[in-house]
Amino acid sequence: MLGFLQRKEKNVVADESVLDLSGSNLRRAFEHLTKAAEQTGGVEKYVGAIALKSSLFEEILAKDNVQEMNADEFRDLAAFITPVRRRMAGEMSEKNMAHLSKAIVALMEGWDDVSTTDARMAAFVGAFPEDKKHRWVRDLGAEILHYAAPQCYPLMTRWVWDNKTGSGVLREIWHSSRIDQEEIDVPDNFANFALLRDEIVGFLRTNGVFRNLEFYCDLLCAHIYAGYINEMGGQYLRSEFVECPDPMLHTRRMLGLDAIDTETGRTRLKLIDGEAHTLGGEALKTNQLLN
């Protein structure tokens, strides 16, 4: 990682919070992930791919000032964020990009003070209309923070946990014999996401994983939710995910590591004119390594 965002790992514990996770569910998911990934290069390949994605985010967001990010660089990032790339073509005009850039600058301001995370995320989401068309905004903010500074920020996307809908990875690994009927009263705030990551990292350590733990955590979480998609189908992702015999396809898609042509750089991100965005520069190099 580049030096700009290097910090000692912060351990943040939610006040009075306890996450009642199922060790058996985690163990089954980890074993299935290990076996499924063998067909396409092994778990380490995927962890390395996520690290490369993070390096791209850091490269673009960690220049002298995030204000220097241009529209094409932002689109390079958006291409790697699945819930964002199919739903934000309307934001790609120059007028809207100026508004989006301003919101991202505010989100990243004071990034090294995690105590302001919830306030900055709320302001970022609040900078856009509160409607179905803009549900991707929270996912964009969550991925920007996490992949620009993975040691500071856990992945706080809706598919990891969405308190409003009661869905996400947290539900899939919650310890309950009647999970379909149970209401999980866990706020989707920074402290609880950090606690969830700490719990999963602890599980990974007991299973012999000691490096790149933040990216192992991302991969395991994505595979857990991919399992839910395979079995049930995700309502807000249904148009993006289809049934497929490849056990890692949906895992790759959750993490934005799929469906970019390594020869042309054309992506799933559609511009306002309907054309597919084409990666350039460091993003294209990164994608070639991802695949």
MIROLUM-307114 format. One record per residue (C-alpha): residue number from 0; residue in three letters; x, y, z. Coordinates in Angstrom, 1 decimal. Each point is the difference from the previous one (the first is absolute). Layout:
# MIROLUM-307114
@resi:NUM; resn:Ala; c1:X; c2:Y; c3:Z;
...
This chain:
# MIROLUM-307114
@resi:0; resn:Met; c1:0.0; c2:0.0; c3:0.0;
@resi:1; resn:Leu; c1:1.1; c2:3.6; c3:-0.5;
@resi:2; resn:Gly; c1:1.2; c2:1.9; c3:3.0;
@resi:3; resn:Phe; c1:-2.8; c2:2.6; c3:0.0;
@resi:4; resn:Leu; c1:-2.5; c2:-2.3; c3:1.7;
@resi:5; resn:Gln; c1:2.2; c2:-2.2; c3:2.0;
@resi:6; resn:Arg; c1:-1.0; c2:-0.1; c3:3.7;
@resi:7; resn:Lys; c1:0.1; c2:-2.4; c3:2.8;
@resi:8; resn:Glu; c1:-3.1; c2:-2.2; c3:0.1;
@resi:9; resn:Lys; c1:-2.7; c2:1.5; c3:2.1;
@resi:10; resn:Asn; c1:-2.1; c2:-2.2; c3:2.2;
@resi:11; resn:Val; c1:-3.3; c2:1.6; c3:0.6;
@resi:12; resn:Val; c1:-2.6; c2:-1.7; c3:2.2;
@resi:13; resn:Ala; c1:-3.6; c2:0.9; c3:-0.1;
@resi:14; resn:Asp; c1:-1.3; c2:1.3; c3:3.4;
@resi:15; resn:Glu; c1:-1.9; c2:-2.8; c3:1.8;
@resi:16; resn:Ser; c1:-0.5; c2:-1.8; c3:-3.3;
@resi:17; resn:Val; c1:0.2; c2:-3.8; c3:-0.4;
@resi:18; resn:Leu; c1:-0.2; c2:-1.7; c3:-3.4;
@resi:19; resn:Asp; c1:-1.3; c2:-3.5; c3:0.5;
@resi:20; resn:Leu; c1:1.6; c2:-1.7; c3:-2.9;
@resi:21; resn:Ser; c1:-0.2; c2:-3.6; c3:-1.0;
@resi:22; resn:Gly; c1:3.5; c2:-1.7; c3:0.0;
@resi:23; resn:Ser; c1:-1.4; c2:-3.0; c3:-1.9;
@resi:24; resn:Asn; c1:-1.4; c2:2.3; c3:-2.8;
@resi:25; resn:Leu; c1:3.3; c2:1.8; c3:-0.3;
@resi:26; resn:Arg; c1:1.9; c2:-3.3; c3:0.0;
@resi:27; resn:Arg; c1:-2.2; c2:-1.5; c3:-2.8;
@resi:28; resn:Ala; c1:0.4; c2:3.2; c3:-2.1;
@resi:29; resn:Phe; c1:3.7; c2:0.1; c3:0.5;
@resi:30; resn:Glu; c1:0.4; c2:-3.7; c3:-1.0;
@resi:31; resn:His; c1:-2.3; c2:0.5; c3:-3.0;
@resi:32; resn:Leu; c1:2.0; c2:3.1; c3:-1.1;
@resi:33; resn:Thr; c1:3.3; c2:-1.9; c3:0.2;
@resi:34; resn:Lys; c1:-1.3; c2:-2.8; c3:-2.1;
@resi:35; resn:Ala; c1:-1.9; c2:2.2; c3:-2.5;
@resi:36; resn:Ala; c1:3.0; c2:2.3; c3:-0.6;
@resi:37; resn:Glu; c1:2.3; c2:-2.9; c3:-0.9;
@resi:38; resn:Gln; c1:-1.6; c2:-0.2; c3:-3.4;
@resi:39; resn:Thr; c1:1.1; c2:3.5; c3:-1.0;
@resi:40; resn:Gly; c1:3.4; c2:0.4; c3:1.6;
@resi:41; resn:Gly; c1:-0.6; c2:-0.3; c3:3.8;
@resi:42; resn:Val; c1:-1.0; c2:2.4; c3:2.8;
@resi:43; resn:Glu; c1:3.3; c2:1.9; c3:-0.1;
@resi:44; resn:Lys; c1:-0.6; c2:1.0; c3:-3.6;
@resi:45; resn:Tyr; c1:-3.3; c2:1.6; c3:1.0;
@resi:46; resn:Val; c1:1.5; c2:1.7; c3:3.1;
@resi:47; resn:Gly; c1:2.8; c2:1.4; c3:-2.3;
@resi:48; resn:Ala; c1:-2.7; c2:1.3; c3:-2.4;
@resi:49; resn:Ile; c1:-1.8; c2:1.8; c3:2.8;
@resi:50; resn:Ala; c1:3.3; c2:1.5; c3:1.1;
@resi:51; resn:Leu; c1:0.6; c2:1.3; c3:-3.5;
@resi:52; resn:Lys; c1:-3.4; c2:1.5; c3:-0.1;
@resi:53; resn:Ser; c1:0.8; c2:1.8; c3:3.3;
@resi:54; resn:Ser; c1:3.3; c2:1.2; c3:-1.5;
@resi:55; resn:Leu; c1:-2.0; c2:1.6; c3:-2.9;
@resi:56; resn:Phe; c1:-2.3; c2:1.8; c3:2.4;
@resi:57; resn:Glu; c1:2.9; c2:1.2; c3:2.0;
@resi:58; resn:Glu; c1:1.9; c2:1.1; c3:-3.1;
@resi:59; resn:Ile; c1:-2.9; c2:2.1; c3:-1.2;
@resi:60; resn:Leu; c1:-1.3; c2:1.3; c3:3.3;
@resi:61; resn:Ala; c1:3.4; c2:0.6; c3:1.7;
@resi:62; resn:Lys; c1:1.6; c2:2.5; c3:-2.2;
@resi:63; resn:Asp; c1:1.0; c2:3.3; c3:1.5;
@resi:64; resn:Asn; c1:-3.7; c2:0.8; c3:0.3;
@resi:65; resn:Val; c1:-3.1; c2:-2.1; c3:-0.9;
@resi:66; resn:Gln; c1:-1.2; c2:3.1; c3:-1.8;
@resi:67; resn:Glu; c1:2.4; c2:-0.9; c3:-2.8;
@resi:68; resn:Met; c1:-2.1; c2:-3.1; c3:-0.9;
@resi:69; resn:Asn; c1:-1.5; c2:0.5; c3:-3.5;
@resi:70; resn:Ala; c1:-3.1; c2:-1.5; c3:-1.5;
@resi:71; resn:Asp; c1:1.8; c2:-2.8; c3:-1.8;
@resi:72; resn:Glu; c1:1.8; c2:-1.1; c3:3.1;
@resi:73; resn:Phe; c1:-3.2; c2:-0.1; c3:2.0;
@resi:74; resn:Arg; c1:-1.6; c2:-2.1; c3:-2.7;
@resi:75; resn:Asp; c1:3.0; c2:-2.4; c3:0.3;
@resi:76; resn:Leu; c1:-0.9; c2:-0.4; c3:3.7;
@resi:77; resn:Ala; c1:-3.7; c2:-0.3; c3:-0.6;
@resi:78; resn:Ala; c1:0.6; c2:-2.9; c3:-2.5;
@resi:79; resn:Phe; c1:1.3; c2:-2.1; c3:2.9;
@resi:80; resn:Ile; c1:-3.1; c2:0.7; c3:2.2;
@resi:81; resn:Thr; c1:-2.8; c2:-2.4; c3:-1.0;
@resi:82; resn:Pro; c1:-3.1; c2:1.7; c3:1.6;
@resi:83; resn:Val; c1:1.2; c2:3.3; c3:-1.4;
@resi:84; resn:Arg; c1:1.1; c2:-0.6; c3:-3.6;
@resi:85; resn:Arg; c1:-3.4; c2:-1.0; c3:-1.4;
@resi:86; resn:Arg; c1:-2.1; c2:2.7; c3:1.7;
@resi:87; resn:Met; c1:1.8; c2:3.3; c3:-0.2;
@resi:88; resn:Ala; c1:0.1; c2:0.8; c3:-3.8;
@resi:89; resn:Gly; c1:-2.1; c2:3.0; c3:0.8;
@resi:90; resn:Glu; c1:2.7; c2:1.4; c3:2.2;
@resi:91; resn:Met; c1:2.6; c2:0.0; c3:-2.8;
@resi:92; resn:Ser; c1:-0.7; c2:3.4; c3:-1.4;
@resi:93; resn:Glu; c1:2.6; c2:2.7; c3:0.7;
@resi:94; resn:Lys; c1:-2.6; c2:1.9; c3:2.1;
@resi:95; resn:Asn; c1:-0.7; c2:-3.0; c3:2.2;
@resi:96; resn:Met; c1:3.7; c2:-1.0; c3:0.2;
@resi:97; resn:Ala; c1:0.8; c2:3.3; c3:1.6;
@resi:98; resn:His; c1:-2.6; c2:-0.7; c3:2.7;
@resi:99; resn:Leu; c1:1.3; c2:-3.5; c3:0.4;
@resi:100; resn:Ser; c1:3.6; c2:1.1; c3:0.3;
@resi:101; resn:Lys; c1:-0.9; c2:2.5; c3:2.7;
@resi:102; resn:Ala; c1:-1.8; c2:-2.6; c3:2.0;
@resi:103; resn:Ile; c1:3.0; c2:-2.4; c3:-0.3;
@resi:104; resn:Val; c1:2.4; c2:2.7; c3:1.1;
@resi:105; resn:Ala; c1:-2.1; c2:0.7; c3:3.1;
@resi:106; resn:Leu; c1:-0.2; c2:-3.8; c3:0.7;
@resi:107; resn:Met; c1:3.8; c2:-0.3; c3:-0.1;
@resi:108; resn:Glu; c1:0.7; c2:3.1; c3:2.0;
@resi:109; resn:Gly; c1:1.4; c2:-1.0; c3:3.4;
@resi:110; resn:Trp; c1:0.1; c2:-3.7; c3:-1.1;
@resi:111; resn:Asp; c1:2.5; c2:-0.9; c3:2.7;
@resi:112; resn:Asp; c1:-2.5; c2:0.9; c3:2.8;
@resi:113; resn:Val; c1:-2.3; c2:-3.1; c3:0.0;
@resi:114; resn:Ser; c1:-2.2; c2:1.6; c3:2.8;
@resi:115; resn:Thr; c1:-1.5; c2:2.2; c3:-2.7;
@resi:116; resn:Thr; c1:-0.8; c2:-2.8; c3:-2.4;
@resi:117; resn:Asp; c1:-3.7; c2:-0.3; c3:0.6;
@resi:118; resn:Ala; c1:-0.5; c2:3.8; c3:-0.3;
@resi:119; resn:Arg; c1:2.0; c2:0.2; c3:-3.2;
@resi:120; resn:Met; c1:-1.9; c2:-3.0; c3:-1.5;
@resi:121; resn:Ala; c1:-3.3; c2:1.5; c3:1.0;
@resi:122; resn:Ala; c1:1.0; c2:3.3; c3:-1.7;
@resi:123; resn:Phe; c1:1.1; c2:-1.8; c3:-3.1;
@resi:124; resn:Val; c1:-3.2; c2:-2.0; c3:-0.3;
@resi:125; resn:Gly; c1:-2.0; c2:3.2; c3:0.8;
@resi:126; resn:Ala; c1:1.6; c2:1.8; c3:-2.9;
@resi:127; resn:Phe; c1:-2.1; c2:-2.0; c3:-2.4;
@resi:128; resn:Pro; c1:-3.8; c2:-0.6; c3:-0.3;
@resi:129; resn:Glu; c1:-1.4; c2:-2.6; c3:2.4;
@resi:130; resn:Asp; c1:-1.7; c2:-2.3; c3:-2.5;
@resi:131; resn:Lys; c1:0.4; c2:-3.4; c3:-1.6;
@resi:132; resn:Lys; c1:2.1; c2:1.4; c3:-2.8;
@resi:133; resn:His; c1:2.7; c2:1.1; c3:2.4;
@resi:134; resn:Arg; c1:0.3; c2:-3.0; c3:2.3;
@resi:135; resn:Trp; c1:3.5; c2:-0.6; c3:-1.5;
@resi:136; resn:Val; c1:1.3; c2:3.2; c3:1.7;
@resi:137; resn:Arg; c1:0.6; c2:-1.8; c3:3.3;
@resi:138; resn:Asp; c1:1.9; c2:-2.8; c3:-1.7;
@resi:139; resn:Leu; c1:2.1; c2:2.5; c3:-1.9;
@resi:140; resn:Gly; c1:1.0; c2:1.8; c3:3.2;
@resi:141; resn:Ala; c1:0.6; c2:-3.3; c3:1.8;
@resi:142; resn:Glu; c1:2.3; c2:-1.3; c3:-2.7;
@resi:143; resn:Ile; c1:1.9; c2:3.3; c3:-0.4;
@resi:144; resn:Leu; c1:0.8; c2:0.1; c3:3.7;
@resi:145; resn:His; c1:0.9; c2:-3.7; c3:0.3;
@resi:146; resn:Tyr; c1:2.1; c2:-0.4; c3:-3.0;
@resi:147; resn:Ala; c1:1.8; c2:3.3; c3:0.3;
@resi:148; resn:Ala; c1:0.9; c2:-0.8; c3:3.7;
@resi:149; resn:Pro; c1:-0.7; c2:-3.7; c3:0.6;
@resi:150; resn:Gln; c1:1.8; c2:-0.1; c3:3.4;
@resi:151; resn:Cys; c1:-2.2; c2:2.8; c3:1.3;
@resi:152; resn:Tyr; c1:-3.4; c2:-0.8; c3:-1.5;
@resi:153; resn:Pro; c1:-1.9; c2:-3.3; c3:-0.2;
@resi:154; resn:Leu; c1:-2.2; c2:-0.6; c3:-3.0;
@resi:155; resn:Met; c1:-3.3; c2:1.6; c3:0.9;
@resi:156; resn:Thr; c1:-2.1; c2:-0.7; c3:-3.1;
@resi:157; resn:Arg; c1:-3.7; c2:-0.9; c3:0.1;
@resi:158; resn:Trp; c1:0.7; c2:-3.6; c3:-1.0;
@resi:159; resn:Val; c1:2.2; c2:-0.4; c3:3.1;
@resi:160; resn:Trp; c1:-2.8; c2:1.3; c3:2.2;
@resi:161; resn:Asp; c1:-3.1; c2:2.2; c3:-0.6;
@resi:162; resn:Asn; c1:-1.9; c2:0.6; c3:3.2;
@resi:163; resn:Lys; c1:-2.9; c2:1.5; c3:-1.9;
@resi:164; resn:Thr; c1:-0.7; c2:-3.2; c3:-2.0;
@resi:165; resn:Gly; c1:1.5; c2:-2.4; c3:2.6;
@resi:166; resn:Ser; c1:2.1; c2:-1.6; c3:-2.7;
@resi:167; resn:Gly; c1:3.7; c2:-0.6; c3:-0.7;
@resi:168; resn:Val; c1:2.9; c2:-2.2; c3:1.0;
@resi:169; resn:Leu; c1:-0.7; c2:0.6; c3:3.7;
@resi:170; resn:Arg; c1:-3.4; c2:-1.8; c3:-0.3;
@resi:171; resn:Glu; c1:1.6; c2:-2.9; c3:-1.8;
@resi:172; resn:Ile; c1:2.5; c2:-0.6; c3:2.8;
@resi:173; resn:Trp; c1:-2.3; c2:0.9; c3:2.9;
@resi:174; resn:His; c1:-0.3; c2:-2.7; c3:2.7;
@resi:175; resn:Ser; c1:-3.7; c2:-0.9; c3:0.1;
@resi:176; resn:Ser; c1:-2.0; c2:-3.2; c3:-0.7;
@resi:177; resn:Arg; c1:-2.9; c2:2.2; c3:-1.3;
@resi:178; resn:Ile; c1:1.8; c2:2.7; c3:-1.9;
@resi:179; resn:Asp; c1:-2.8; c2:0.5; c3:-2.5;
@resi:180; resn:Gln; c1:-2.3; c2:1.1; c3:2.8;
@resi:181; resn:Glu; c1:2.6; c2:1.9; c3:2.0;
@resi:182; resn:Glu; c1:0.4; c2:3.8; c3:-0.1;
@resi:183; resn:Ile; c1:3.7; c2:1.0; c3:0.4;
@resi:184; resn:Asp; c1:0.2; c2:3.3; c3:1.8;
@resi:185; resn:Val; c1:3.5; c2:1.0; c3:-1.0;
@resi:186; resn:Pro; c1:0.5; c2:3.6; c3:-1.3;
@resi:187; resn:Asp; c1:2.0; c2:0.2; c3:-3.2;
@resi:188; resn:Asn; c1:2.5; c2:2.5; c3:1.4;
@resi:189; resn:Phe; c1:3.8; c2:0.1; c3:-0.1;
@resi:190; resn:Ala; c1:0.5; c2:-1.6; c3:3.5;
@resi:191; resn:Asn; c1:-2.1; c2:-3.0; c3:-0.8;
@resi:192; resn:Phe; c1:1.6; c2:-0.5; c3:-3.4;
@resi:193; resn:Ala; c1:3.4; c2:0.2; c3:1.7;
@resi:194; resn:Leu; c1:-1.1; c2:-2.5; c3:2.6;
@resi:195; resn:Leu; c1:-1.3; c2:-2.4; c3:-2.7;
@resi:196; resn:Arg; c1:3.4; c2:0.2; c3:-1.8;
@resi:197; resn:Asp; c1:1.8; c2:-0.6; c3:3.3;
@resi:198; resn:Glu; c1:-2.1; c2:-3.1; c3:0.6;
@resi:199; resn:Ile; c1:0.7; c2:-1.4; c3:-3.5;
@resi:200; resn:Val; c1:3.7; c2:0.9; c3:0.2;
@resi:201; resn:Gly; c1:0.1; c2:-1.9; c3:3.3;
@resi:202; resn:Phe; c1:-1.6; c2:-3.0; c3:-1.6;
@resi:203; resn:Leu; c1:2.5; c2:0.2; c3:-2.9;
@resi:204; resn:Arg; c1:3.0; c2:0.1; c3:2.3;
@resi:205; resn:Thr; c1:-1.2; c2:-3.2; c3:1.8;
@resi:206; resn:Asn; c1:-0.1; c2:-1.6; c3:-3.4;
@resi:207; resn:Gly; c1:3.5; c2:0.8; c3:-0.9;
@resi:208; resn:Val; c1:-0.4; c2:3.3; c3:-1.9;
@resi:209; resn:Phe; c1:2.4; c2:2.7; c3:1.1;
@resi:210; resn:Arg; c1:0.7; c2:2.3; c3:-3.0;
@resi:211; resn:Asn; c1:-2.3; c2:2.4; c3:-2.0;
@resi:212; resn:Leu; c1:-2.7; c2:-0.7; c3:2.6;
@resi:213; resn:Glu; c1:-2.1; c2:3.0; c3:-1.1;
@resi:214; resn:Phe; c1:-0.2; c2:-1.4; c3:-3.6;
@resi:215; resn:Tyr; c1:-0.5; c2:-3.6; c3:1.2;
@resi:216; resn:Cys; c1:-3.0; c2:1.4; c3:2.0;
@resi:217; resn:Asp; c1:-1.3; c2:1.7; c3:-3.2;
@resi:218; resn:Leu; c1:0.3; c2:-3.2; c3:-2.0;
@resi:219; resn:Leu; c1:-1.7; c2:-2.2; c3:2.7;
@resi:220; resn:Cys; c1:-2.8; c2:2.5; c3:0.4;
@resi:221; resn:Ala; c1:-0.5; c2:0.2; c3:-3.8;
@resi:222; resn:His; c1:-0.1; c2:-3.8; c3:-0.2;
@resi:223; resn:Ile; c1:-2.5; c2:-0.2; c3:2.8;
@resi:224; resn:Tyr; c1:-2.4; c2:2.4; c3:-1.7;
@resi:225; resn:Ala; c1:0.6; c2:-1.6; c3:-3.3;
@resi:226; resn:Gly; c1:-1.3; c2:-3.2; c3:1.6;
@resi:227; resn:Tyr; c1:-3.2; c2:1.8; c3:0.9;
@resi:228; resn:Ile; c1:-0.3; c2:1.3; c3:-3.6;
@resi:229; resn:Asn; c1:0.5; c2:-3.5; c3:-1.3;
@resi:230; resn:Glu; c1:-2.7; c2:-1.4; c3:2.2;
@resi:231; resn:Met; c1:-2.6; c2:2.8; c3:0.2;
@resi:232; resn:Gly; c1:1.0; c2:2.8; c3:-2.4;
@resi:233; resn:Gly; c1:0.6; c2:3.6; c3:1.2;
@resi:234; resn:Gln; c1:-2.9; c2:2.3; c3:-0.8;
@resi:235; resn:Tyr; c1:2.1; c2:3.2; c3:-0.7;
@resi:236; resn:Leu; c1:2.7; c2:-2.0; c3:-1.7;
@resi:237; resn:Arg; c1:-2.2; c2:-2.5; c3:-1.9;
@resi:238; resn:Ser; c1:0.6; c2:1.7; c3:-3.4;
@resi:239; resn:Glu; c1:3.7; c2:-0.2; c3:0.6;
@resi:240; resn:Phe; c1:0.2; c2:-3.6; c3:1.1;
@resi:241; resn:Val; c1:-1.2; c2:-3.1; c3:-1.8;
@resi:242; resn:Glu; c1:0.2; c2:-3.7; c3:0.9;
@resi:243; resn:Cys; c1:3.4; c2:-1.4; c3:-1.1;
@resi:244; resn:Pro; c1:2.0; c2:-3.2; c3:0.6;
@resi:245; resn:Asp; c1:3.2; c2:2.0; c3:0.8;
@resi:246; resn:Pro; c1:0.1; c2:0.0; c3:3.8;
@resi:247; resn:Met; c1:2.1; c2:3.2; c3:0.1;
@resi:248; resn:Leu; c1:-1.9; c2:2.1; c3:-2.6;
@resi:249; resn:His; c1:-2.3; c2:1.8; c3:2.4;
@resi:250; resn:Thr; c1:2.9; c2:0.4; c3:2.5;
@resi:251; resn:Arg; c1:2.0; c2:1.8; c3:-2.6;
@resi:252; resn:Arg; c1:-3.0; c2:2.1; c3:-0.9;
@resi:253; resn:Met; c1:-0.6; c2:1.1; c3:3.6;
@resi:254; resn:Leu; c1:3.5; c2:1.3; c3:0.1;
@resi:255; resn:Gly; c1:-0.1; c2:1.6; c3:-3.5;
@resi:256; resn:Leu; c1:2.7; c2:-2.2; c3:-1.4;
@resi:257; resn:Asp; c1:-2.0; c2:-1.3; c3:-3.0;
@resi:258; resn:Ala; c1:-1.1; c2:0.6; c3:-3.5;
@resi:259; resn:Ile; c1:2.7; c2:2.4; c3:-1.3;
@resi:260; resn:Asp; c1:1.5; c2:-0.9; c3:-3.3;
@resi:261; resn:Thr; c1:3.8; c2:-0.1; c3:0.6;
@resi:262; resn:Glu; c1:0.7; c2:0.8; c3:-3.6;
@resi:263; resn:Thr; c1:-2.3; c2:2.9; c3:-0.6;
@resi:264; resn:Gly; c1:-0.5; c2:1.3; c3:3.6;
@resi:265; resn:Arg; c1:-3.7; c2:0.3; c3:-0.7;
@resi:266; resn:Thr; c1:-2.0; c2:-0.3; c3:3.3;
@resi:267; resn:Arg; c1:-3.5; c2:-0.5; c3:1.3;
@resi:268; resn:Leu; c1:-0.1; c2:3.7; c3:0.9;
@resi:269; resn:Lys; c1:-2.3; c2:1.8; c3:-2.4;
@resi:270; resn:Leu; c1:0.5; c2:3.7; c3:-0.8;
@resi:271; resn:Ile; c1:-2.9; c2:2.4; c3:-0.4;
@resi:272; resn:Asp; c1:0.1; c2:-0.6; c3:-3.8;
@resi:273; resn:Gly; c1:-0.4; c2:-3.7; c3:0.5;
@resi:274; resn:Glu; c1:3.5; c2:-0.9; c3:-0.9;
@resi:275; resn:Ala; c1:2.2; c2:-2.2; c3:2.2;
@resi:276; resn:His; c1:2.8; c2:1.7; c3:1.9;
@resi:277; resn:Thr; c1:3.5; c2:-1.1; c3:-1.1;
@resi:278; resn:Leu; c1:2.7; c2:-0.2; c3:2.7;
@resi:279; resn:Gly; c1:3.2; c2:1.9; c3:-0.5;
@resi:280; resn:Gly; c1:3.4; c2:0.3; c3:1.6;
@resi:281; resn:Glu; c1:0.6; c2:-1.7; c3:3.3;
@resi:282; resn:Ala; c1:-3.6; c2:-1.3; c3:0.1;
@resi:283; resn:Leu; c1:0.5; c2:-2.0; c3:-3.2;
@resi:284; resn:Lys; c1:3.3; c2:-1.4; c3:1.4;
@resi:285; resn:Thr; c1:-1.8; c2:-0.9; c3:3.2;
@resi:286; resn:Asn; c1:-2.8; c2:-1.8; c3:-1.8;
@resi:287; resn:Gln; c1:2.5; c2:-2.0; c3:-2.1;
@resi:288; resn:Leu; c1:1.5; c2:-1.3; c3:3.2;
@resi:289; resn:Leu; c1:-3.4; c2:-0.7; c3:1.6;
@resi:290; resn:Asn; c1:-0.8; c2:-2.3; c3:-2.9;
